[in-house]
């Protein structure tokens, strides 16, 4: 079910039928575009002075536009929740990125002592993978998942080298982060009984 269909089922009028907030001034925070979320669950772009959809926000992400989503009443930052909604929409589509076992494993890290480490590890891995993508150059831009597979098959030797470098960097990154965490633990709990640092391989 699309976003508009969901809204219609909930009895919410489409954006074009909603009046704009009265005397809503354009809002800019250090050059960042500000979107406001109202109780009717609609998003209002203060720069364009109009309501926008989740698809419009997705386009901003793809266009690398800096923006922040704030609750219209409290000013609370809702950017993460909106981005998660976009991810949910994409995952509900035909080509999900995350498998069920992977999502289950991510959930298990919440509340775990390794939660902070895993969050940093995933973030740095995405940055590294983005650098890998940039190294592929213009031919890889704008490809669908199917064409991307064909592209990789045609570039097998190159891809093997790049992926090998990526995996090696990922391994080194995890070891470095693990070593940092061990050093911090030794500093904070020098006399903790039973504490043993991980064995070096």
Contact map, one row per residue, 1 for C-alpha under 8 A:
111011000000000000000000000000000000000000000000000000000000000000000000000000000000000000000000000000000000000000000000000000000000000000000000000000000000000000000000000000000000000000000000000000000
111111000000000000000000000000000000000000000000000000000000000000000000000000000000000000000000000000000000000000000000000000000000000000000000000000000000000000000000000000000000000000000000000000000
111111100000000000000000000000000000000000000000000001000000000000000000000000000000000000000000000000000000000000000000000000000000000000000000000000000000000000000000000000000000000000000000000000000
011111110000010000000000000000000000000000000000000000000000000000000000000000000000000000000000000000000000000000000000000000000000000000000000000000000000000000000000000000000000000000000000000000000
111111111000000000000000000000000000000000000000000000000000000000000000000000000000000000000000000000000000000000000000000000000000000000000000000000000000000000000000000000000000000000000000000000000
111111111100000000000000000000000000000000000000000000000000000000000000000000000000000000000000000000000000000000000000000000000000000000000000000000000000000000000000000000000000000000000000000000000
001111111111110000000000000000000000000000000000000000000000000000000000000000000000000000000000000000000000000000000000000000000000000000000000000000000000000000000000000000000000000000000000000000000
000111111111110000000000000000000000000000000000000000000000000000000000000000000000000000000000000000000000000000000000000000000000000000000000000000000000000000000000000000000000000000000000000000000
000011111111000000000000000000000000000000000000000000000000000000000000000000000000000000000000000000000000000000000000000000000000000000000000000000000000000000000000000000000000000000000000000000000
000001111111000000000000000000000000000000000000000000000000000000000000000000000000000000000000000000000000000000000000000000000000000000000000000000000000000000000000000000000000000000000000000000000
000000111111100000000000000000000000000000000000000000000000000000000000000000000000000000000000000000000000000000000000000000000000000000000000000000000000000000000000000000000000000000000000000000000
000000111111110000000000000000000000000100000000000000000000000000000000000000000000000000000000000000000000000000000000000000000000000000000000000000000000000000000000000000000000000000000000000000000
000000110011111011000000000000000000000000000000000000000000000000000000000000000000000000000000000000000000000000000000000000000000000000000000000000000000000000000000000000000000000000000000000000000
000100110001111111000000000000000000000000000000000000000000000000000000000000000000000000000000000000000000000000000000000000000000000000000000000000000000000000000000000000000000000000000000000000000
000000000000111111000000000000000000000001000000001110000000000000000000000000000000000000000000000000000000000000000000000000000000000000000000000000000000000000000000000000000000000000000000000000000
000000000000011111100000000000000000000000000000001000000000000000000000000000000000000000000000000000000000000000000000000000000000000000000000000000000000000000000000000000000000000000000000000000000
000000000000111111100000000000000000000000000000000000000000000000000000000000000000000000000000000000000000000000000000000000000000000000000000000000000000000000000000000000000000000000000000000000000
000000000000111111110000000000000000000000000000001000000000000000000000000000000000000000000000000000000000000000000000000000000000000000000000000000000000000000000000000000000000000000000000000000000
000000000000000111111000000000000000000000000000000000000000000000000000000000000000000000000000000000000000000000000000000000000000000000000000000000000000000000000000000000000000000000000000000000000
000000000000000001111101000000000000000000000000111000000000000000000000000000000000000000000000000000000000000000000000000000000000000000000000000000000000000000000000000000000000000000000000000000000
000000000000000000111111000000000000000000000000000000000000000000000000000000000000000000000000000000000000000000000000000000000000000000000000000000000000000000000000000000000000000000000000000000000
000000000000000000011111000000000000000000000000000000000000000000000000000000000000000000000000000000000000000000000000000000000000000000000000000000000000000000000000000000000000000000000000000000000
000000000000000000001111100000000000000000000000000000000000000000000000000000000000000000000000000000000000000000000000000000000000000000000000000000000000000000000000000000000000000000000000000000000
000000000000000000011111110000000000000000000100100000000000000000000000000000000000000000000000000000000000000000000000000000000000000000000000000000000000000000000000000000000000000000000000000000000
000000000000000000000011111000000000000000000100100000000000000000000000000000000000000000000000000000000000000000000000000000000000000000000000000000000000000000000000000000000000000000000000000000000
000000000000000000000001111100000000000000000111100000000000000000000000000000000000000000000000000000000000000000000000000000000000000000000000000000000000000000000000000000000000000000000000000000000
000000000000000000000000111110001100000000000110000000000000000000000000000000000000000000000000000000000000000000000000000000000000000000000000000000000000000000000000000000000000000000000000000000000
000000000000000000000000011111111100000000000010000000000000000000000000000000000000000000000000000000000000000000000000000000000000000000000000000000000000000000000000000000000000000000000000000000000
000000000000000000000000001111111100000000000000000000000000000000000000000000000000000000000000000000000000000000000000000000000000000000000000000000000000000000000000000000000000000000000000000000000
000000000000000000000000000111110000000000000000000000000000000000000000000000000000000000000000000000000000000000000000000000000000000000000000000000000000000000000000000000000000000000000000000000000
000000000000000000000000000111111000000000000000000000000000000001000000000000000000000000000000000000000000000000000000000000000000000000000000000000000000000000000000000000000000000000000000000000000
000000000000000000000000000111111100000000000000000000000000000001110000000000000000000000000000000000000000000000000000000000000000000000000000000000000000000000000000000000000000000000000000000000000
000000000000000000000000001110111110000000001110000000000000000011110000000000000000000000000000000000000000000000000000000000000000000000000000000000000000000000000000000000000000000000000000000000000
000000000000000000000000001110011111000000001110000000000000000000111100000000000000000000000000000000000000000000000000000000000000000000000000000000000000000000000000000000000000000000000000000000000
000000000000000000000000000000001111100000111100000000000000000000111100000000000000000000000000000000000000000000000000000000000000000000000000000000000000000000000000000000000000000000000000000000000
000000000000000000000000000000000111110000111100000000000000000000001111000000000000000000000000000000000000000000000000000000000000000000000000000000000000000000000000000000000000000000000000000000000
000000000000000000000000000000000011111011110000000000000000000000001111000000000000000000000000000000000000000000000000000000000000000000000000000000000000000000000000000000000000000000000000000000000
000000000000000000000000000000000001111111110000000000000000000000000011100000000000000000000000000000000000000000000000000000000000000000000000000000000000000000000000000000000000000000000000000000000
000000000000000000000000000000000000111111000000000000000000000000000000000000000000000000000000000000000000000000000000000000000000000000000000000000000000000000000000000000000000000000000000000000000
000000000001000000000000000000000000011111000000000000000000000000000000000000000000000000000000000000000000000000000000000000000000000000000000000000000000000000000000000000000000000000000000000000000
000000000000000000000000000000000000111111100000000000000000000000000000000000000000000000000000000000000000000000000000000000000000000000000000000000000000000000000000000000000000000000000000000000000
000000000000001000000000000000000000111111110000001110000000000000000000000000000000000000000000000000000000000000000000000000000000000000000000000000000000000000000000000000000000000000000000000000000
000000000000000000000000000000000011110011111000001110000000000000000000000000000000000000000000000000000000000000000000000000000000000000000000000000000000000000000000000000000000000000000000000000000
000000000000000000000000000000000011110001111100111100000000000000000000000000000000000000000000000000000000000000000000000000000000000000000000000000000000000000000000000000000000000000000000000000000
000000000000000000000000000000001111000000111111111100000000000000000000000000000000000000000000000000000000000000000000000000000000000000000000000000000000000000000000000000000000000000000000000000000
000000000000000000000001111000001111000000011111110000000000000000000000000000000000000000000000000000000000000000000000000000000000000000000000000000000000000000000000000000000000000000000000000000000
000000000000000000000000011100001100000000001111100000000000000000000000000000000000000000000000000000000000000000000000000000000000000000000000000000000000000000000000000000000000000000000000000000000
000000000000000000000000010000000000000000001111110000000000000000000000000000000000000000000000000000000000000000000000000000000000000000000000000000000000000000000000000000000000000000000000000000000
000000000000000000010001110000000000000000011111111000000000000000000000000000000000000000000000000000000000000000000000000000000000000000000000000000000000000000000000000000000000000000000000000000000
000000000000000000010000000000000000000000011101111100000000000000000000000000000000000000000000000000000000000000000000000000000000000000000000000000000000000000000000000000000000000000000000000000000
000000000000001101010000000000000000000001111000111110000000000000000000000000000000000000000000000000000000000000000000000000000000000000000000000000000000000000000000000000000000000000000000000000000
000000000000001000000000000000000000000001111000011111011000000000000000000000000000000000000000000000000000000000000000000000000000000000000000000000000000000000000000000000000000000000000000000000000
000000000000001000000000000000000000000001100000001111111000000000000000000000000000000000000000000000000000000000000000000000000000000000000000000000000000000000000000000000000000000000000000000000000
001000000000000000000000000000000000000000000000000111111100000000000000000000000100010000000000000000000000000000000000000000000000000000000000000000000000000000000000000000000000000000000000000000000
000000000000000000000000000000000000000000000000000011111110000000000000000000000000000000000000000000000000000000000000000000000000000000000000000000000000000000000000000000000000000000000000000000000
000000000000000000000000000000000000000000000000000111111111000000000000000000000000000000000000000000000000000000000000000000000000000000000000000000000000000000000000000000000000000000000000000000000
000000000000000000000000000000000000000000000000000111111111100000000000000000000000000000000000000000000000000000000000000000000000000000000000000000000000000000000000000000000000000000000000000000000
000000000000000000000000000000000000000000000000000001111111110000000000000000000000010000000000000000000000000000000000000000000000000000000000000000000000000000000000000000000000000000000000000000000
000000000000000000000000000000000000000000000000000000111111111000000000000000000000000000000000000000000000000000000000000000000000000000000000000000000000000000000000000000000000000000000000000000000
000000000000000000000000000000000000000000000000000000011111111111100000000000000000000000000000000000000000000000000000000000000000000000000000000000000000000000000000000000000000000000000000000000000
000000000000000000000000000000000000000000000000000000001111111111000000000000000000000000000000000000000000000000000000000000000000000000000000000000000000000000000000000000000000000000000000000000000
000000000000000000000000000000000000000000000000000000000111111110000000000000000000000000000000000000000000000000000000000000000000000000000000000000000000000000000000000000000000000000000000000000000
000000000000000000000000000000000000000000000000000000000011111110000000000000000000000000000000000000000000000000000000000000000000000000000000000000000000000000000000000000000000000000000000000000000
000000000000000000000000000000000000000000000000000000000001111111000000000000000000000000000000000000000000000000000000000000000000000000000000000000000000000000000000000000000000000000000000000000000
000000000000000000000000000000001000000000000000000000000001111111100000000000000000000000000000000000000000000000000000000000000000000000000000000000000000000000000000000000000000000000000000000000000
000000000000000000000000000000111000000000000000000000000001100111110000000000000000000000000000000000000000000000000000000000000000000000000000000000000000000000000000000000000000000000000000000000000
000000000000000000000000000000011110000000000000000000000001000011111000000000000000000000000000000000000000000000000000000000000000000000000000000000000000000000000000000000000000000000000000000000000
000000000000000000000000000000011110000000000000000000000000000001111100000011100000000000000000000000000000000000000000000000000000000000000000000000000000000000000000000000000000000000000000000000000
000000000000000000000000000000000111100000000000000000000000000000111110000011100100000000000000000000000000000000000000000000000000000000000000000000000000000000000000000000000000000000000000000000000
000000000000000000000000000000000111100000000000000000000000000000011111011111100000000000000000000000000000000000000000000000000000000000000000000000000000000000000000000000000000000000000000000000000
000000000000000000000000000000000001110000000000000000000000000000001111111111000000000000000000000000000000000000000000000000000000000000000000000000000000000000000000000000000000000000000000000000000
000000000000000000000000000000000001110000000000000000000000000000000111111000000000000000000000000000000000000000000000000000000000000000000000000000000000000000000000000000000000000000000000000000000
000000000000000000000000000000000000010000000000000000000000000000000011111000000000000000000000000000000000000000000000000000000000000000000000000000000000000000000000000000000000000000000000000000000
000000000000000000000000000000000000000000000000000000000000000000000111111100000000000000000000000000000000000000000000000000000000000000000000000000000000000000000000000000000000000000000000000000000
000000000000000000000000000000000000000000000000000000000000000000000111111110000000000000000000000000000000000000000000000000000000000000000000000000000000000000000000000000000000000000000000000000000
000000000000000000000000000000000000000000000000000000000000000000000110011111000000000000000000000000000000000000000000000000000000000000000000000000000000000000000000000000000000000000000000000000000
000000000000000000000000000000000000000000000000000000000000000000011110001111110000000000000000000000000000000000000000000000000000000000000000000000000000000000000000000000000000000000000000000000000
000000000000000000000000000000000000000000000000000000000000000000011110000111111100000000000000000000000000000000000000000000000000000000000000000000000000000000000000000000000000000000000000000000000
000000000000000000000000000000000000000000000000000000000000000000011100000011111110000000000000000000000000000000000000000000000000000000000000000000000000000000000000000000000000000000000000000000000
000000000000000000000000000000000000000000000000000000000000000000000000000011111111000000000000000000000000000000000000000000000000000000000000000000000000000000000000000000000000000000000000000000000
000000000000000000000000000000000000000000000000000000000000000000000000000001111111100000000000000000000000000000000000000000000000000000000000000000000000000000000000000000000000000000000000000000000
000000000000000000000000000000000000000000000000000001000000000000001000000001111111110000000000000000000000000000000000000000000000000000000000000000000000000000000000000000000000000000000000000000000
000000000000000000000000000000000000000000000000000000000000000000000000000000111111111000000000000000000000000000000000000000000000000000000000000000000000000000000000000000000000000000000000000000000
000000000000000000000000000000000000000000000000000000000000000000000000000000011111111100000000000000000000000000000000000000000000000000000000000000000000000000000000000000000000000000000000000000000
000000000000000000000000000000000000000000000000000000000000000000000000000000001111111110000000000000000000000000000000000000000000000000000000000000000000000000000000000000000000000000000000000000000
000000000000000000000000000000000000000000000000000001000100000000000000000000000111111111000000000000000000000000000000000000000000000000000000000000000000000000000000000000000000000000000000000000000
000000000000000000000000000000000000000000000000000000000000000000000000000000000011111111100000000000000000000000000000000000000000000000000000000000000000000000000000000000000000000000000000000000000
000000000000000000000000000000000000000000000000000000000000000000000000000000000001111111110000000000000000000000000000000000000000000000000000000000000000000000000000000000000000000000000000000000000
000000000000000000000000000000000000000000000000000000000000000000000000000000000000111111111000000000000000000000000000000000000000000000000000000000000000000000000000000000000000000000000000000000000
000000000000000000000000000000000000000000000000000000000000000000000000000000000000011111111011000000000000000000000000000000000000000000000000000000000000000000000000000000000000000000000000000000000
000000000000000000000000000000000000000000000000000000000000000000000000000000000000001111111111110000000000000000000000000000000000000000000000000000000000000000000000000000000000000000000000000000000
000000000000000000000000000000000000000000000000000000000000000000000000000000000000000111111101000000000000000000000000000000000000000000000000000000000000000000000000000000000000000000000000000000000
000000000000000000000000000000000000000000000000000000000000000000000000000000000000000011111111000000000000000000000000000000000000000000000000000000000000000000000000000000000000000000000000000000000
000000000000000000000000000000000000000000000000000000000000000000000000000000000000000000111111000000000000000000000000000000000000000000000000000000000000000000000000000000000000000000000000000000000
000000000000000000000000000000000000000000000000000000000000000000000000000000000000000001101111100000000000000000000000000000000000000000000000000000000000000000000000000000000000000000000000000000000
000000000000000000000000000000000000000000000000000000000000000000000000000000000000000001111111111000000000000000000000000000000000000000000000000000000000000000000000000000000000000000000000000000000
000000000000000000000000000000000000000000000000000000000000000000000000000000000000000000100011111000000000000000000000000000000000000000000000000000000000000000000000000000000000000000000000000000000
000000000000000000000000000000000000000000000000000000000000000000000000000000000000000000100001111101100000000000000000000000000000000000000000000000000000000000000000000000000000000000000000000000000
000000000000000000000000000000000000000000000000000000000000000000000000000000000000000000000001111111100000000000000000000000000000000000000000000000000000000000000000000000000000000000000000000000000
000000000000000000000000000000000000000000000000000000000000000000000000000000000000000000000000011111110000000000000000000000000000000000000000000000000000000000000000000000000000000000000000000000000
000000000000000000000000000000000000000000000000000000000000000000000000000000000000000000000000001111111000000000000000000000000000000000000000000000000000000000000000000000000000000000000000000000000
000000000000000000000000000000000000000000000000000000000000000000000000000000000000000000000000011111111100000000000000000000000000000000000000000000000000000000000000000000000000000000000000000000000
000000000000000000000000000000000000000000000000000000000000000000000000000000000000000000000000011111111110000000000000000000000000000000000000000000000000000000000000000000000000000000000000000000000
000000000000000000000000000000000000000000000000000000000000000000000000000000000000000000000000000111111111000000000000000000000000000000000000000000000000000000000000000000000000000000000000000000000
000000000000000000000000000000000000000000000000000000000000000000000000000000000000000000000000000011111111100000000000000000000000000000000000000000000000000000000000000000000000000000000000000000000
000000000000000000000000000000000000000000000000000000000000000000000000000000000000000000000000000001111111110000000000000000000000000000000000000000000000000000000000000000000000000000000000000000000
000000000000000000000000000000000000000000000000000000000000000000000000000000000000000000000000000000111111110000000000000000000000000000000000000000000000000000000000000000000000000000000000000000000
000000000000000000000000000000000000000000000000000000000000000000000000000000000000000000000000000000011111111100000000000000000000000000000000000000000000000000000000000000000000000000000000000000000
000000000000000000000000000000000000000000000000000000000000000000000000000000000000000000000000000000001111111111100100000000000000000000000000000000000000000000000000000000000000000000000000000000000
000000000000000000000000000000000000000000000000000000000000000000000000000000000000000000000000000000000111111100100000000000000000000000000000000000000000000000000000000000000000000000000000000000000
000000000000000000000000000000000000000000000000000000000000000000000000000000000000000000000000000000000001111110100000000000000000000000000000000000000000000000000000000000000000000000000000000000000
000000000000000000000000000000000000000000000000000000000000000000000000000000000000000000000000000000000001111111100000000000000000000000000000000000000000000000000000000000000000000000000000000000000
000000000000000000000000000000000000000000000000000000000000000000000000000000000000000000000000000000000000101111110000000000000000000000000000000000000000000000000000000000000000000000000000000000000
000000000000000000000000000000000000000000000000000000000000000000000000000000000000000000000000000000000000100111111100000000000000000000000000000000000000000000000000000000000000000000000000000000000
000000000000000000000000000000000000000000000000000000000000000000000000000000000000000000000000000000000000111111111110000000000000000000000000000000000000000000000000000000000000000000000000000000000
000000000000000000000000000000000000000000000000000000000000000000000000000000000000000000000000000000000000000011111111000000000000000000000000000000000000000000000000000000000000000000000000000000000
000000000000000000000000000000000000000000000000000000000000000000000000000000000000000000000000000000000000000001111111100000000000000000000000000000000000000000000000000000001000000000000000000000000
000000000000000000000000000000000000000000000000000000000000000000000000000000000000000000000000000000000000100001111111110000000000000000000000000000000000000000000000000000000000000000000000000000000
000000000000000000000000000000000000000000000000000000000000000000000000000000000000000000000000000000000000000000111111111000000000000000000000000000000000000000000000000000000000000000000000000000000
000000000000000000000000000000000000000000000000000000000000000000000000000000000000000000000000000000000000000000011111111100000000000000000000000000000000000000000000000000000000000000000000000000000
000000000000000000000000000000000000000000000000000000000000000000000000000000000000000000000000000000000000000000001111111110000000000000000000000000000000000000000000000011001000000000000000000000000
000000000000000000000000000000000000000000000000000000000000000000000000000000000000000000000000000000000000000000000111111111000000000000000000000000000000000000000000000000000000000000000000000000000
000000000000000000000000000000000000000000000000000000000000000000000000000000000000000000000000000000000000000000000011111111100000000000000000000000000000000000000000000000000000000000000000000000000
000000000000000000000000000000000000000000000000000000000000000000000000000000000000000000000000000000000000000000000001111111110000000000000000000000000000000000000000000000000000000000000000000000000
000000000000000000000000000000000000000000000000000000000000000000000000000000000000000000000000000000000000000000000000111111111000000000000000000000000000000000000000010000000000000000000000000000000
000000000000000000000000000000000000000000000000000000000000000000000000000000000000000000000000000000000000000000000000011111111100000000000000000000000000000000000000000000000000000000000000000000000
000000000000000000000000000000000000000000000000000000000000000000000000000000000000000000000000000000000000000000000000001111111110000000000000000000000000000000000000000000000000000000000000000000000
000000000000000000000000000000000000000000000000000000000000000000000000000000000000000000000000000000000000000000000000000111111111000000000000000000000000000000000100000000000000000000000000000000000
000000000000000000000000000000000000000000000000000000000000000000000000000000000000000000000000000000000000000000000000000011111111100000000000000000000000000000000100000000000000000000000000000000000
000000000000000000000000000000000000000000000000000000000000000000000000000000000000000000000000000000000000000000000000000001111111110000000000000000000000000000000000000000000000000000000000000000000
000000000000000000000000000000000000000000000000000000000000000000000000000000000000000000000000000000000000000000000000000000111111111000000000000000000000000000000000000000000000000000000000000000000
000000000000000000000000000000000000000000000000000000000000000000000000000000000000000000000000000000000000000000000000000000011111111100000000000000000000000001000100000000000000000000000000000000000
000000000000000000000000000000000000000000000000000000000000000000000000000000000000000000000000000000000000000000000000000000001111111110010000000000000000000000000000000000000000000000000000000000000
000000000000000000000000000000000000000000000000000000000000000000000000000000000000000000000000000000000000000000000000000000000111111110000000000000000000000000000000000000000000000000000000000000000
000000000000000000000000000000000000000000000000000000000000000000000000000000000000000000000000000000000000000000000000000000000011111110000000000000000000000000000000000000000000000000000000000000000
000000000000000000000000000000000000000000000000000000000000000000000000000000000000000000000000000000000000000000000000000000000001111111110000000000000000000000000000000000000000000000000000000000000
000000000000000000000000000000000000000000000000000000000000000000000000000000000000000000000000000000000000000000000000000000000000111111111000000000000000000000000000000000000000000000000000000000000
000000000000000000000000000000000000000000000000000000000000000000000000000000000000000000000000000000000000000000000000000000000000000111111000000000000000000000000000000000000000000000000000000000000
000000000000000000000000000000000000000000000000000000000000000000000000000000000000000000000000000000000000000000000000000000000000000111111000000000000000000000000000000000000000000000000000000000000
000000000000000000000000000000000000000000000000000000000000000000000000000000000000000000000000000000000000000000000000000000000000100111111110000100100000000000000000000000000000000000000000000000000
000000000000000000000000000000000000000000000000000000000000000000000000000000000000000000000000000000000000000000000000000000000000000011111110000000000000000000000000000000000000000000000000000000000
000000000000000000000000000000000000000000000000000000000000000000000000000000000000000000000000000000000000000000000000000000000000000000011111000000000000000000000000000000000000000000000000000000000
000000000000000000000000000000000000000000000000000000000000000000000000000000000000000000000000000000000000000000000000000000000000000000011111111100000000000000000000000000000000000000000000000000000
000000000000000000000000000000000000000000000000000000000000000000000000000000000000000000000000000000000000000000000000000000000000000000000111111100000000000000000000000000000000000000000000000000000
000000000000000000000000000000000000000000000000000000000000000000000000000000000000000000000000000000000000000000000000000000000000000000000011111110000000000000000000000000000000000000000000000000000
000000000000000000000000000000000000000000000000000000000000000000000000000000000000000000000000000000000000000000000000000000000000000000000011111111000000000000000000000000000000000000000000000000000
000000000000000000000000000000000000000000000000000000000000000000000000000000000000000000000000000000000000000000000000000000000000000000000011111111100000000000000000000000000000000000000000000000000
000000000000000000000000000000000000000000000000000000000000000000000000000000000000000000000000000000000000000000000000000000000000000000010011111111110000000000000000000000000000000000000000000000000
000000000000000000000000000000000000000000000000000000000000000000000000000000000000000000000000000000000000000000000000000000000000000000000000111111111000000000000000000000000000000000000000000000000
000000000000000000000000000000000000000000000000000000000000000000000000000000000000000000000000000000000000000000000000000000000000000000000000011111111100000000000000000000000000000000000000000000000
000000000000000000000000000000000000000000000000000000000000000000000000000000000000000000000000000000000000000000000000000000000000000000010000001111111110000000000000000000000000000000000000000000000
000000000000000000000000000000000000000000000000000000000000000000000000000000000000000000000000000000000000000000000000000000000000000000000000000111111111001000000000000000000000000000000000000000000
000000000000000000000000000000000000000000000000000000000000000000000000000000000000000000000000000000000000000000000000000000000000000000000000000011111111000000000000000000000000000000000000000000000
000000000000000000000000000000000000000000000000000000000000000000000000000000000000000000000000000000000000000000000000000000000000000000000000000001111111000000000000000000000000000000000000000000000
000000000000000000000000000000000000000000000000000000000000000000000000000000000000000000000000000000000000000000000000000000000000000000000000000000111111111000000000000000000000000000000000000000000
000000000000000000000000000000000000000000000000000000000000000000000000000000000000000000000000000000000000000000000000000000000000000000000000000000011111111100000000000000000000000000000000000000000
000000000000000000000000000000000000000000000000000000000000000000000000000000000000000000000000000000000000000000000000000000000000000000000000000000000011111110000000000000000000000000000000000000000
000000000000000000000000000000000000000000000000000000000000000000000000000000000000000000000000000000000000000000000000000000000000000000000000000000000011111111000000000000000000000000000000000000000
000000000000000000000000000000000000000000000000000000000000000000000000000000000000000000000000000000000000000000000000000000000000000000000000000000010011111111100000000000000000000000000000000000000
000000000000000000000000000000000000000000000000000000000000000000000000000000000000000000000000000000000000000000000000000000000000000000000000000000000001111111110000000000000000000000000000000000000
000000000000000000000000000000000000000000000000000000000000000000000000000000000000000000000000000000000000000000000000000000000000000000000000000000000000111111111000000000000000000000000000000000000
000000000000000000000000000000000000000000000000000000000000000000000000000000000000000000000000000000000000000000000000000000000001000000000000000000000000011111111100000000000000000000000000000000000
000000000000000000000000000000000000000000000000000000000000000000000000000000000000000000000000000000000000000000000000000000000000000000000000000000000000001111111110000000000000000000000000000000000
000000000000000000000000000000000000000000000000000000000000000000000000000000000000000000000000000000000000000000000000000000000000000000000000000000000000000111111111000000000000000000000000000000000
000000000000000000000000000000000000000000000000000000000000000000000000000000000000000000000000000000000000000000000000000000000000000000000000000000000000000011111111100000000000000000000000000000000
000000000000000000000000000000000000000000000000000000000000000000000000000000000000000000000000000000000000000000000000000000011001000000000000000000000000000001111111110000000000000000000000000000000
000000000000000000000000000000000000000000000000000000000000000000000000000000000000000000000000000000000000000000000000000000000000000000000000000000000000000000111111111000000000000000000000000000000
000000000000000000000000000000000000000000000000000000000000000000000000000000000000000000000000000000000000000000000000000000000000000000000000000000000000000000011111111100000000000000000000000000000
000000000000000000000000000000000000000000000000000000000000000000000000000000000000000000000000000000000000000000000000000000000000000000000000000000000000000000001111111110000000000000000000000000000
000000000000000000000000000000000000000000000000000000000000000000000000000000000000000000000000000000000000000000000000000010000000000000000000000000000000000000000111111111000000000000000000000000000
000000000000000000000000000000000000000000000000000000000000000000000000000000000000000000000000000000000000000000000000000000000000000000000000000000000000000000000011111111100000000000000000000000000
000000000000000000000000000000000000000000000000000000000000000000000000000000000000000000000000000000000000000000000000000000000000000000000000000000000000000000000001111111110000000000000000000000000
000000000000000000000000000000000000000000000000000000000000000000000000000000000000000000000000000000000000000000000000100000000000000000000000000000000000000000000000111111111000000000000000000000000
000000000000000000000000000000000000000000000000000000000000000000000000000000000000000000000000000000000000000000000000100000000000000000000000000000000000000000000000011111111100000000000000000000000
000000000000000000000000000000000000000000000000000000000000000000000000000000000000000000000000000000000000000000000000000000000000000000000000000000000000000000000000001111111110000000000000000000000
000000000000000000000000000000000000000000000000000000000000000000000000000000000000000000000000000000000000000000000000000000000000000000000000000000000000000000000000000111111111000000000000000000000
000000000000000000000000000000000000000000000000000000000000000000000000000000000000000000000000000000000000000000001000100000000000000000000000000000000000000000000000000011111111100000000000000000000
000000000000000000000000000000000000000000000000000000000000000000000000000000000000000000000000000000000000000000000000000000000000000000000000000000000000000000000000000001111111110000000000000000000
000000000000000000000000000000000000000000000000000000000000000000000000000000000000000000000000000000000000000000000000000000000000000000000000000000000000000000000000000000111111111000000000000000000
000000000000000000000000000000000000000000000000000000000000000000000000000000000000000000000000000000000000000000000000000000000000000000000000000000000000000000000000000000011111111100000000000000000
000000000000000000000000000000000000000000000000000000000000000000000000000000000000000000000000000000000000000000000000000000000000000000000000000000000000000000000000000000001111111110000000000000000
000000000000000000000000000000000000000000000000000000000000000000000000000000000000000000000000000000000000000000000000000000000000000000000000000000000000000000000000000000000111111111000000000011000
000000000000000000000000000000000000000000000000000000000000000000000000000000000000000000000000000000000000000000000000000000000000000000000000000000000000000000000000000000000011111111100000000000000
000000000000000000000000000000000000000000000000000000000000000000000000000000000000000000000000000000000000000000000000000000000000000000000000000000000000000000000000000000000001111111110000000000000
000000000000000000000000000000000000000000000000000000000000000000000000000000000000000000000000000000000000000000000000000000000000000000000000000000000000000000000000000000000000111111111100000000000
000000000000000000000000000000000000000000000000000000000000000000000000000000000000000000000000000000000000000000000000000000000000000000000000000000000000000000000000000000000000011111111100000000000
000000000000000000000000000000000000000000000000000000000000000000000000000000000000000000000000000000000000000000000000000000000000000000000000000000000000000000000000000000000000001111111100000000000
000000000000000000000000000000000000000000000000000000000000000000000000000000000000000000000000000000000000000000000000000000000000000000000000000000000000000000000000000000000000000111111100000000000
000000000000000000000000000000000000000000000000000000000000000000000000000000000000000000000000000000000000000000000000000000000000000000000000000000000000000000000000000000000000000011111111000000000
000000000000000000000000000000000000000000000000000000000000000000000000000000000000000000000000000000000000000000000000000000000000000000000000000000000000000000000000000000000000000011111111000000000
000000000000000000000000000000000000000000000000000000000000000000000000000000000000000000000000000000000000000000000000000000000000000000000000000000000000000000000000000000000000000000001111100000000
000000000000000000000000000000000000000000000000000000000000000000000000000000000000000000000000000000000000000000000000000000000000000000000000000000000000000000000000000000000000000000001111111000000
000000000000000000000000000000000000000000000000000000000000000000000000000000000000000000000000000000000000000000000000000000000000000000000000000000000000000000000000000000000000000000000011111000000
000000000000000000000000000000000000000000000000000000000000000000000000000000000000000000000000000000000000000000000000000000000000000000000000000000000000000000000000000000000000000000000001111100000
000000000000000000000000000000000000000000000000000000000000000000000000000000000000000000000000000000000000000000000000000000000000000000000000000000000000000000000000000000000000000000000001111110000
000000000000000000000000000000000000000000000000000000000000000000000000000000000000000000000000000000000000000000000000000000000000000000000000000000000000000000000000000000000000000000000000011111000
000000000000000000000000000000000000000000000000000000000000000000000000000000000000000000000000000000000000000000000000000000000000000000000000000000000000000000000000000000000000010000000000001111100
000000000000000000000000000000000000000000000000000000000000000000000000000000000000000000000000000000000000000000000000000000000000000000000000000000000000000000000000000000000000010000000000000111110
000000000000000000000000000000000000000000000000000000000000000000000000000000000000000000000000000000000000000000000000000000000000000000000000000000000000000000000000000000000000000000000000000011111
000000000000000000000000000000000000000000000000000000000000000000000000000000000000000000000000000000000000000000000000000000000000000000000000000000000000000000000000000000000000000000000000000001111
000000000000000000000000000000000000000000000000000000000000000000000000000000000000000000000000000000000000000000000000000000000000000000000000000000000000000000000000000000000000000000000000000000111
